[in-house]
Amino acid sequence: MPEQLIPPPVDRPVVGSYPTYEGAQRAVDFLSDSGFPVEHTAIIGSDLRMVETVLGRLTRGRAALAGAGSGAWFGLLVGLLLSLFVPGSHNTLALLLSGLLYGAVFGAVFGFTGHALTGGRHDFASRSQIVAARYDVVADAKVAEDAKNLLIKLGWRQS
């Protein structure tokens, strides 16, 4: 019978709170370096929000160029995989180059067409990420006080 995964307790005491994920990560790393059983801890982000950073204007030409780049990489991968089954280095080079070329062409066509079909509703390139307002390091109730004391005793500053 397969072992069932037991979800971690949600109601664990906070042993440290940090404005950045890196700060919370460093605190857990500090606990680990001090020999603390970090398998009883977790980092929880609170007050989540989605941030979309606009990178620039997206034209049909740029969409085609981005598609060509992606397609070229995919075509190169396909050419490489096919070359494993073809004897001779001359055939390998031909497969790699044709995969690169065909991938770039098809990628450009798909990139151009895909952007054209949006009808101008999303004419910009962007990157999305989820960020939290704060990151809490929590621990199981049986070890939470030890974790908090260790962070304080060893001078780990909490924000």
N, C-alpha and C positions, 0 to 999 in steps of 0.2 A: 504494500500500500504506500503510495507516494506521501512524502512528508508535506503537510500543509504549511503554507507561509502564514505566520502570525503577524498582523500589522503592528508596528511599534505603537506604544501608548502615545496618545496625543497630548495628554495633560501632564507634561513633565516640567519641573521647575527650571526657570531661566537661570543660568549660571554666569552669563555675560551677554551684553547687547552691544552691537557694533554698527556703525553707519555704512560699512562696505562689506561685501562678501569676503574680500581678501583679509580684512581684520578678523572676522569670525573664523576663517580658515587658519590664520596664524595662531589664534587662541587654541583651537583644537590640536594643531600641530605642536604647540607648546605643551599641552597636556600630554600628548603622546610621547614627546621627548622626555617628559618627567616620569614616565612609567604608568600613567593613569590609564585605566581600561576604557579607551575611547570608543569601543563598540557599544557603550552605553550612552553615547551622546548623539546629537543631531544638530544640524544647522537649519533654522527655519526662517525664511524670508517673510516679512509682514508688509502689509499695505502695498501689494503688488500693483504695478502699472505697466502698460505697454508703451514703449517709446519707439517711434518710427523716425529715424534720422533720414532726411532727404539728402541724397547724394548728388543729384543734378537732374537736368532735363533729359527726358528719354524721347528721342526721335525714332522714326522708323529705321533710319540708317544705323543709329546706335544699337537698336534692338537686333538688327540683322548682323551687326558686327559681334555683339555678345553671343548671339546664336551660332555664328561661325566659329567663334572660339570654343564654345562648349562642344559643338559638333565635331570640331577637329580633334579634340581630346578623346571623344567617344570613338571616332573613326580610327584613331591611332590605336586605341585599346583593342578594337575589333580586329584590325590588321595584325596586331601583335599576337592575339589569340589564334587567328587563322594561320599565322606563320609557323606555329608549333607543329602543324600537320603537313607542311610543304618542305620537301628536301631542297637544299641548295640556298646559299646566301643571296643569290641574285633574285630569286623568287621572294625571299623574305623582304628585301628592300622594296620591291615592287608592291607587295601587299601593304607594307607600312605607308608608303607614299600615296597609294590609291585610297587606302582607308582614311588617311589624313585629308586628302582632297575631297573625296565624296562626303565625308563627315562635315567638313567646313561648308560645302555647298548646301547640303540638306539642312544643316543647322541654321545657316543664314536665311534660307527660305522659310523655315519654321519660325525663326525669330521675327522676321519681317511680317509674316502673315499673322502670327499671334498678336503682335502689337497693333497691327492694322485692325484686327477684329475687335479690339477694345473700344474703338470709336472715340478715342481721345479722353476716355474716363480716367486714365491713370498714366499721364504723360510725364512721369518722373520716376527716377530710380531711387530706391530707398532700402534701408536695412532696419528690420524690426528686432527688438529685444524686450524681454521682460525684466524689469528691475524692481527691487524692493526698497522701501524707505529705510528699513533697518533689518539686521540679521541677528537673530537670537541664537545663542548656543544653549541648548537644553540638555539635561541629563536625566537618567532614570532617578526616581525619588531616593532609592537606596544609596546612590553615590553622588547626588547633586551637591550636598553640603561639602563633601570632600573636594569636588571639582572647583567649587566657588572659593573655598579656602586656599586651595593650591594656586589658583590664579592670583588671588590677593597676596598670599605669602611670598610668591616668587616675583611679585611686582608687575604682573601683566595688567596693563591698564585697560579698563573697560570704558567705553564711550557712552 
